Amino acid sequence: MDPEDPADLADPAGPSTPAEPAESDGPDKPVTSVARRDIWDAAEREATRARLRADLRRRQSLGARQKSALDGLVHALKPGSMDRSYPERHLLAYDLGTALRPASAAIAVGEPTTASHLTWQVSGMGIFVHTAMWGSVREAGQLWAAQREAGAPLPCVVAWLGYNPPGPWGVLSGQSALRGGARLARHLDGWFDYRERLAASSALAAETGSSAGTGLPPAIAPGAGTGPAGVGPRARPAALPHTAVEAHSYGSVVAARALQILQRREPPRSLDALVVSGVVGLPRDLAGDPGKLGLTAEHIYLALAETDYLSRLGRLLSRRPRWTRFTPLDVGADDLRGLAGVVGHNTSRHRPDAGPIHRGFGYRDVGTTSLYRIARATAGLPLD
């Protein structure tokens, strides 16, 4: 088996069986709670919360890394653990892992059910639930706030730590991206199904003038907020939420594989936008045919800082080709807007009290040109 060969991934056979590579019954055995596609329905989300409460009760019996993962999840979900302007966080899926397999999780900042825009945030090398869950959710909150400021009415950003990220040497291989891309495609596929059900239910409610039996919350019942205009046979169906993926470093390879898998669906499914930063190259088969991502260059955005040497090193050592068809995002300083430029490779590096090693800003830091433009690109808004 060639770990870089996309043919080693099973194609989605239909709506109920999205792709995920076969794995043995060892430490890498797929975890149903995170790998499953239907993580959106109210009953499923309540079951996930109940499981979290049960895991808290048995915390003392967990291993050290599992405890850290559990604590990170709980801390990220607490209302007072970060900027109070951020909306409620929702645990969509999680798995505490084992002694050999790290935890994985997906937490939404904002309510997916009422979202006008939904963005998946995918990170790269070394970003684990047991060490970086709170920070990842904070970055999702920062993007949520930037999208709101840009004009997105009801954004929702999912901090997606749903795969086993590689270490420094693993970045040179495509195996983690194949596995992670298959899992991300499964969640995206489930989201596409869910948003279509919401739109259909909203249209039915608009025709009948009632939300009874639709399963819709009051916020998107007919005549409420940004819901469908009017009631009756001529009522407009609710627009499908704008859907994007924002991926950094090795996460961009994961995202590319996920989009490739979605294109194998019948009919193919596509995002509205893909935004990548600090990229470490594009898999060879995709570089030769970017159309496999299902997006034109006008809907693929790439941010790369001049001083991001790790990005260039990762691409050269892995021998992956460059991304060639994209819309560039300027991440240099913008004095007119009072925005800082990106320094280095990290997503978040600005720690004013941590000394010279943490001077400068990362791709997802507040107050940067990068976050300003990433928010607009992921929301389908003009970049300037």
Secondary structure, DSSP 8 states (H G I E B T S, - for coil): --TT-GGGS----STT--------SSTT---HHHH-S---SHHHHHHHHHHHHHHHHTGGGS-HHHHHHHHHHHHHHSGGGS-TTS--EEEEEEE---SSS--EEEEEES-GGG-SEEEEEE--TT--HHHHHHHHHHHHHHHHHHHHHHT-SSEEEEEEE-S----TTGGGSSHHHHHHHHHHHHHHHHHHHHHHHHHHHHHHHHHHT--TTT---GGGSTTSTTS-SSSSTT-------EEEEEEETHHHHHHHHHHHHHHTSSS----SEEEEES-----HHHHT-GGGGS--GGGEEEE--TT-HHHHHHHHHHT-----S-EEE--S-BTTTTBB-B-SS-S----TTS-GGG-SB-TT-TTBHHHHHHHHHHTT----
